[in-house]
Amino acid sequence: MASVPRRYKLQPGALEFHVGIVGDGRQLLVGPLFPDLTAIFFTPNGIVDQVVNKPLPPEIANSASEMFSSEGYRRLQSFWASYEREVGLLPRAIQVQAFDAEGVTILNLPEHLAEFAREPNTFIDDPKERLRLARMLKQWRDEGKFVFVWGKEFWMHGDGTVEST
């Protein structure tokens, strides 16, 4: 019997990306990945369906100093909100399968724990550190944590909320 692919929950409320459902029932992950506003649409089953890169207006995309000014941030938020209205985004938690699209990806483990899981006896010499990493790995898996990469790494709780960046 084939195993069911893991689905990863992403909750609304992050500053760097937004999630929700659009009118046709697809799930959406959207946010700025300079120089674009990137929108990744998923089927209701959580499979990547479509990627849209909408170029940011030049006055936002071409100037980091402008982007981080209050006026630049307001312009970005306005552009972003306009696109979300255009596609009819309703903020909701989404559940997606692991994917890699436009450099946005989901990983089961952070790199140091993935390396430790592959080679626990040779990754590190110190037995106390090995034990600490083994406990951390078990906790990570037991709690359903994962890494979501959107321009930077977000360590995520199993419920889809951000633990740390």
C-alpha positions as CSV (number, residue, x, y, z in Angstrom):
1,M,0.0,0.0,0.0
2,A,1.4,3.4,-1.0
3,S,2.0,5.9,1.7
4,V,0.1,9.2,1.7
5,P,2.5,12.1,1.1
6,R,3.0,14.3,4.1
7,R,1.2,17.6,3.9
8,Y,2.7,20.7,5.6
9,K,0.5,23.3,7.1
10,L,1.2,27.0,6.6
11,Q,-0.8,29.5,8.7
12,P,-1.7,33.1,7.7
13,G,-0.1,35.9,9.7
14,A,3.5,35.9,8.6
15,L,4.9,39.2,7.4
16,E,7.0,37.8,4.6
17,F,4.4,35.7,2.8
18,H,0.6,35.3,2.9
19,V,-1.5,32.1,2.5
20,G,-5.1,31.3,1.8
21,I,-7.7,30.0,-0.6
22,V,-8.8,31.6,-3.9
23,G,-12.2,31.5,-5.5
24,D,-11.6,28.4,-7.6
25,G,-10.6,26.4,-4.5
26,R,-6.9,26.4,-5.1
27,Q,-4.5,27.2,-2.3
28,L,-2.2,30.2,-2.6
29,L,1.2,31.2,-1.2
30,V,2.1,34.7,-2.2
31,G,4.7,37.4,-1.3
32,P,7.6,39.4,-2.5
33,L,10.7,37.6,-3.8
34,F,12.6,40.5,-5.3
35,P,12.2,41.7,-8.0
36,D,8.8,40.0,-8.2
37,L,5.7,39.3,-6.3
38,T,5.6,35.5,-6.5
39,A,2.4,33.6,-6.3
40,I,2.4,29.8,-6.0
41,F,-0.9,28.1,-6.5
42,F,-1.6,24.6,-5.2
43,T,-4.4,22.1,-6.0
44,P,-6.8,21.4,-3.1
45,N,-4.6,18.3,-2.5
46,G,-1.5,20.5,-2.0
47,I,0.4,19.9,-5.3
48,V,2.0,22.9,-7.1
49,D,-0.4,23.9,-9.9
50,Q,0.9,27.2,-11.2
51,V,3.6,29.8,-10.4
52,V,3.1,33.4,-11.3
53,N,5.9,36.0,-11.0
54,K,4.4,39.5,-11.2
55,P,7.2,42.1,-11.6
56,L,7.2,44.7,-8.8
57,P,6.9,48.3,-9.9
58,P,10.4,49.7,-10.6
59,E,10.3,52.2,-7.8
60,I,9.9,49.3,-5.4
61,A,12.1,46.6,-7.1
62,N,15.1,48.8,-8.0
63,S,15.9,50.4,-4.7
64,A,16.6,48.6,-1.5
65,S,16.7,51.9,0.4
66,E,13.3,52.9,-1.1
67,M,11.9,49.4,-0.2
68,F,12.8,49.8,3.4
69,S,11.5,53.3,3.8
70,S,8.1,53.7,5.2
71,E,6.8,54.9,1.8
72,G,8.4,52.0,-0.1
73,Y,7.0,49.5,2.3
74,R,3.5,51.1,2.0
75,R,3.8,50.9,-1.8
76,L,4.8,47.2,-1.6
77,Q,1.9,46.4,0.7
78,S,-0.5,48.2,-1.6
79,F,0.8,46.3,-4.7
80,W,0.6,43.0,-2.8
81,A,-2.9,43.7,-1.5
82,S,-4.1,44.7,-4.9
83,Y,-2.9,41.3,-6.3
84,E,-4.5,39.5,-3.5
85,R,-7.8,41.2,-4.2
86,E,-7.4,40.5,-7.9
87,V,-7.1,36.7,-7.3
88,G,-9.7,36.8,-4.5
89,L,-7.4,35.5,-1.7
90,L,-9.2,34.6,1.5
91,P,-6.6,34.2,4.3
92,R,-6.8,30.6,5.6
93,A,-4.3,27.9,6.6
94,I,-3.2,25.8,3.7
95,Q,-1.7,22.3,3.5
96,V,0.8,21.5,0.8
97,Q,3.0,18.7,-0.2
98,A,6.7,19.1,-0.2
99,F,7.8,21.2,-3.2
100,D,10.6,23.3,-4.7
101,A,9.4,26.1,-7.0
102,E,11.3,29.4,-7.7
103,G,13.7,28.6,-4.8
104,V,10.8,28.3,-2.4
105,T,10.8,24.9,-0.8
106,I,9.9,22.7,2.2
107,L,12.5,20.5,3.9
108,N,11.7,18.0,6.6
109,L,14.8,18.9,8.7
110,P,17.3,21.8,8.9
111,E,20.6,20.9,7.3
112,H,22.5,20.1,10.5
113,L,19.8,17.7,11.7
114,A,19.6,16.1,8.2
115,E,23.3,15.5,8.2
116,F,23.2,14.0,11.7
117,A,20.3,11.8,10.7
118,R,22.3,10.4,7.8
119,E,25.4,9.7,9.8
120,P,24.8,10.0,13.5
121,N,28.0,8.3,14.6
122,T,30.4,10.2,12.3
123,F,28.7,13.6,12.2
124,I,30.1,14.6,15.5
125,D,32.7,13.1,17.9
126,D,31.4,14.4,21.2
127,P,29.0,11.8,22.7
128,K,27.2,14.5,24.7
129,E,26.6,16.5,21.6
130,R,25.5,13.4,19.7
131,L,22.9,12.7,22.5
132,R,21.7,16.4,22.4
133,L,21.3,16.2,18.6
134,A,19.5,12.8,18.8
135,R,17.0,14.3,21.3
136,M,16.6,17.4,19.1
137,L,16.0,15.2,16.0
138,K,13.4,13.1,17.9
139,Q,11.6,16.2,19.1
140,W,11.7,17.7,15.6
141,R,10.1,14.6,14.2
142,D,7.6,14.0,17.0
143,E,6.3,17.6,16.8
144,G,6.1,17.5,13.0
145,K,8.4,20.5,12.6
146,F,9.8,21.5,9.2
147,V,11.8,24.1,7.4
148,F,10.0,26.5,5.0
149,V,12.3,28.5,2.7
150,W,11.0,31.8,1.4
151,G,14.0,34.0,0.7
152,K,15.3,32.8,4.1
153,E,14.7,29.7,6.3
154,F,11.7,29.7,8.6
155,W,11.7,26.9,11.2
156,M,8.0,25.9,11.4
157,H,5.9,24.3,14.1
158,G,3.8,21.3,12.9
159,D,0.7,23.5,13.2
160,G,2.1,25.8,10.5
161,T,3.2,28.8,12.6
162,V,6.7,30.2,12.5
163,E,9.0,29.1,15.3
164,S,12.0,31.1,14.3
165,T,13.9,32.5,11.3
